[in-house]
């Protein structure tokens, strides 16, 4: 049986990546392709790499245009998804790539987004470990509403959750620094993202605990640890179009050996299709995963500081957004989890 899918926000980077993956999905027929300001345009004018869909005309993002599909992907700015989703039937699988339904704590939502909390949906990070030995994918089976994680939280959570789920790390001293390509900021024109501003330069932003992904990272780590985890998170902008390199550190509990740390990560990810713990001595680089749904991870123990250092890389548009959305869709619909998702990257 063919499954029909509509994609909103199709003119943006995230929406375009969802369409790229769905176009190669063996079970999906792409239905309505929607956006706001670009409605009426040919998709090929805005996403010229999607040749098989180039002549499709973008229509307005309305509940009427999205209705009647088995699956609806919402790749909209935060604050826009909830209103649209509320007007779609409960039988429709709605996958929100925006932030509206990720957080469990309404107070944390208001603090960082300054608007009313729209409610919490099952979190679309299947590999996420939970306290008690479960994984998030169990909550995605049969779901009809799914909140896709932010790209930074995807890389940060997958880097650190094995240590917290195994009870090896202290919860009160976690430091995470991530470098992201410019596509993470979206497709809207912004002066600080011009090529002449970005090329040959790196810069931090959201410094001092102000980035909106901070409570999402804390939420995921806390759910794995079974206790409240406090995080200092600093994002940086790197002169590349795609990819995230995250370096995450946490204090190791007294008496935990380096071998126990490595064993925890090996046990956590040994059976995961898309997460790859690299051989000892090999460190991740973003080029390893570009264009794929993969995560590459390495860790080391710093005995002088008593800390574990974990580096992870993802493609922010694939595993960090669209790939995670399609992977979650597959689980919700009972399809093979890897259907339509590439495991081979692109190089150079």
N, C-alpha and C positions, 0 to 999 in steps of 0.2 A: 504494500500500500504506500502510495506517495504521500509525503508529509509536506504541507505548504507552510512557507515561512515568509513573514513580512519583516522588513528592516526599516526602522526610522533613523533619522540622522544620517542618511546614506551619503551625504556630501562630505562628512567629516572623516578623520582618520580612522576612528573606531568603527563607524558604520561601514566604511569602505573595506576594512579588514574582515568584518563579519561577512560581507558579501563575497569577498575573495575565498573564504573558507567554505561557505555554503555552495558556491558555484562548483566545488569539487566534491561535495558530499553526495554519496551514492543514493541516499534516501530522501533528499530534500528537493522540492521544487520552489524556486523563489517567486513569491507573489508580489505584493505591493512594495515599491521602493519609495520611501517618503523622506521629506525634509521640509524646512520652512522657507527660508529666503530663496532657496534655489528651486523651489517647485516650478514645474514647467520646463526645466532644462533637461537636455539629454544627459544621462549619467556619464557618457563618454567625454563630455566637456569637463567634468569635475573629477572623474576617476578613470583616466585614459588607460590605465593598466588593466582594467576589467573589460577586456575586449568582447567577451561573450555576452556581456550585458550592456555594451556601449550604447545601443539604440533604445534602451528602455527609457521612458520618460519619468522623471521624478514627480510625484504627486504630493500634495499637502499632507502634513502629519495631522490626521484627525482620527478619532475613534472609528468613524465610518469607513475610512480607507484601510484601517488596520484590522477591522472586524472580519470574521469569516475565514481566518487563517488558523492553522493548528498551533503555530508558534509565532510570537511577536517579539522581536528584539528591539529594545529601546536604547538607542545610543544618543541620549539627550543630555543637556546640561543639568546639573543638580537643581532640583526644585521643579523640573518640568515633567519628570516621569510619573510621579504619583497621580497627578490629575488625569493623565492619559490612561494609565493602568486601571484606575478606578472605574473607567467606563467600558472596559473590556470584560467579556464573559469569564466567569471563574473556570470554565472548562478549557479556556485558552491558556497555553503555557506562555507566560510572559517573563522574559529575561531582561532584567534592567542592568545595563552596563554603567549606569550613573550611580550616584552616591545615595539616592533617596532612601533605600531600604536596607542598608548594610549594618547600621549601628543598632545595638540592642538597648542602649541607654538614651532615653529622650533628652535628659539633661546634657549629656555629651554632645548630642546632635545640635541642640540649641546653642551651646557654647561655641561650637566651631562653624555652624552654618547659619545661625541667627534666623531660623524659621521653625515652623511647627513640624514636629516629627511625624513622618508619614507611616510609621509602623515598620516592623522587622520581617524580612523574608528569609527563607533558608539561604545560607551563605554559599556561593558557588565556587568553593575551593575544595574539590573532592579529596585531595590528599591531606588536608588539614587534620592533624591528630587532636583528639579531644581527651580530656581527663576521663579515666576509666577504660581506656584502651580502644575506644571507638574512633571512627573517622567520619569526616563530614559527608562523604559520599552516601552514607546510609540515610541521611536526611534529605537527599536530593531525589531519591527513587520515588517516582510518582508525583513529585512536587508540581504545582501549577504556577508558582511564583518563585523566582530565583533572583537573588541579588549578587551580581558579579563583583568580586573584590576590586579594590583599587590596584593599580599596577605596583606601586611601592609596597603595599601590604603583602601582595603575592610573593614578591622576592624576599621580604623581610621575614614573613611568617614561615615560609618553607625553609629558610636558613636556620631558624632557631627552635622551632617547635619540637624536634626530636629530643633536645636536651631538657626542655621543660617537661615534656610528657614523661620522660624517664626519671624526673626528680633530681637531675644532676646540677641544676643552675640556680643561683640566687635570684630572687624576684625583684630586688630593689635597686639593681645597678646594671641596666641594659642600655647600651649605646649603639645606635644604628646610623650609618651614613650611607646614602645612596646617590649614585650619579645616573642621571637619566638623559636620554636623547630628547631633542626638542619636540618631537611628535607628541610627547606626553602632555604638552601644554595645549594641544588642540590645534585646529587649522585656522582659527581666526588670526588676522594680522595683528601682531604686537611688536612694537619697535625693538624691544630687547631680544626678540627672537630672529631679527633680520640676520642674514648670513654675515654681513659685515660686523655685526655685534658679537656673534657666537663663534665664528671661525677663529681657532687658535686661542680660545679663552674658556675658562671655567669659572662658575660663580655659584655661591650658595644662595638659598632663599628660604623663606619660612623658618628662619633661625629662631631659637629660643622657645621651642615647643609650640609654635603657632601653625604648623602645617596640619591641614584637615585630616590627613591620614594617620596622625598620631593616635587618636582614640581607637581607630580600627585595628591598628597593630597591637595596642594594649589589650583590646578585647580578645583577639585571637590567641595571643600568648597566655592570657589569663585563663581562657577556656581549656588550653592544653595543660597548664600547670595545676589547675584546681585552686588557685589563689591569685590575688591581685598582683599583676606585674606592672612595674613602672618603667617607662621608656623615654629616653632622650633621642629624638629623631631629627636628623638634619638632611634635607635633600639638596642636591647640587645639580646644576645644569651643565651638561657635557657637550662638546662640539661634534655631535653625531645625530643622525636623524632618528634611529631606533636603538633600543636596548637599555637595560638597567644593570648596573653593577652595584650590588649591595655588600657592604662590609659591616657585619654585626658582631658585637662582643658582649659577653656577659661573664660575671664572676662565677667561678666553679665552686661548688660546695666543698668543704674541707674533706680531704681524703679521697676525692675522685681522681682516678688516674687517667692519663691521656688515652690509654687503650680502651677504657670504659666509654670515653666520649666517642671515639671512632665507632665502637661497637653499637652505640645507640643510634647513630646516623645510618649505619649499614642495616641494622634491623628495621629502622623506620622506612627506608626507601628501597630495600632490596627487591621488592616485588612491584614497585611503581613504574609504570611504562614511561612516564615523561620526566621523571626526576633521576638524575645521574650523579651519584657521588663519585668524583673523579679518583683515579689512582693516587696514592700518596705521592706528594711532590709536584703534581700537576695542578695548576691554579686556573680558575675560570676566566674566560675573556668573552665579552659580549658577542664577538664574531662567531663563537661556537654555536650560538642558538638563533641567530637572525633568520626569520622566516619560518621557524619551527615552533612547536608547542613545548619544547624542552626546557628544563631547568638544569643547569650545571652547578655543582656545589663542591666546595672543599673546606676543610677545617684544620685548625692547628691549636695546640695548647701552648699558652705562654706561661711557663712556670714562674717567671719573675713577677708577673702581674697577677698570677692566679686566675687567668681569664681564658676562655675559649674564643677564638676568632674564626668566624665563618664568612666565607665569600660565596655569593650566589649571583648568577646571571640569568636573565630572561630577556626575551623580546617583549617590550612593554605593550606592543599592539597585538601580539599573538597570545602567548600564555598569560600576559598581564591584562588582557582585555578580551578580545574576540575569541581566542583559542579557549580560554577558560569558560566563556559563554557557550561555545559549541560543545565542549566536553561535558558541561553541566546539562545541556539540552539532551545529549545522548543518554546520560544516566537517567534523567527524568522520564524519557520516552522508552527506556528499555532497549536502546540500540547499543551496539558495541561502543565502548567508551572512547576509542580512538578514531571512530569513523570521521572522515573528512579532515583529519588533523595530521600535519606533516611531522615526521620525526627526524627528517634530514634538514639541516640548515643550508644556508647559502654562503659561499665563500669564493673569492675574497669579498 
